[in-house]
Amino acid sequence: MPAPDELYPPAQYGWGWVVLAIGILLLLAGAAWLLIALTRPKQSITLPGEPVYSPPTASVLVQLRGEYLADVQRIEDAYRSGNISPRQANLELSRSVRAFVNEYSGLEAPVLSLDDLVARGVDPALIDAIRRHYYPSIFQRGPAIDPVYGAEAARAVVASWH
């Protein structure tokens, strides 16, 4: 059988298949970009060596101390008048002192445990107040420690915080 002298061109793909292949490649590239963009660590806005927190000015510090000393007095007065329980008073004193430390120094004291505060080397007056007055009253069973002593410890922290 002799072969014909004609040549046949190779089979061509239709234009629909080419568009589908390009679409799949674009979809894979978009998914890879999205995966990279969502899993990258967040970059810090501050430059290396730049302080993250700038301490408040002297006039702001005086006002801040005054506000928190008034808050401690308000909590003590509410306890003495019987409006809040000893446990609740110690809890509010702990929150108030921790909020003061946060505003004064930028230390995230409201969310740190006692062990975290000790590890960071904070002022011993704060550690002592939390360890002797607030933690036993808040977390241990039995009667709470008298909040009057907790209020005195809170005043000492607010007045002596560096």
MOSUL-V487023 format. One line per field, one symbol per residue. phi: phi as a letter, one per 40 degrees, with the letter a starting at -180 (. if undefined). psi: psi as a letter, one per 30 degrees, with the letter a starting at -180 (. if undefined). burial: # if it has 9 or more other C-alpha atoms within 8 Angstrom, else .. A space follows every 50 residues. Layout:
phi=???
psi=???
burial=???
This chain:
phi=.cccccbbcccbccccccccccccccccccccccccccbcccccccccgc ccbbcccccccccccccccccccccccccccgcbcdcccccccccccccc ccccbgccccbcccccccccgcddccccccccbcdcccbccgcccdcccc cccccccccbcc
psi=jkklfkkkllkkllfeeeeeeeeeeeeeeeeeeeeeeffkkkkkfllkfk kekkklleeeeeeeeeeeeeeeeeeeeeeefgflleeeeeeeeeeeeeee eeeeffkhefgkleeeeeefhlkfeeeeeeeeeeeeeefllaklkkfeee eeeeeeeeefk.
burial=.................#................................ ..........#..##..##.###.##.##......############### ##.#.#..#..#.#..##......#######.######.....##.#.## #.######....
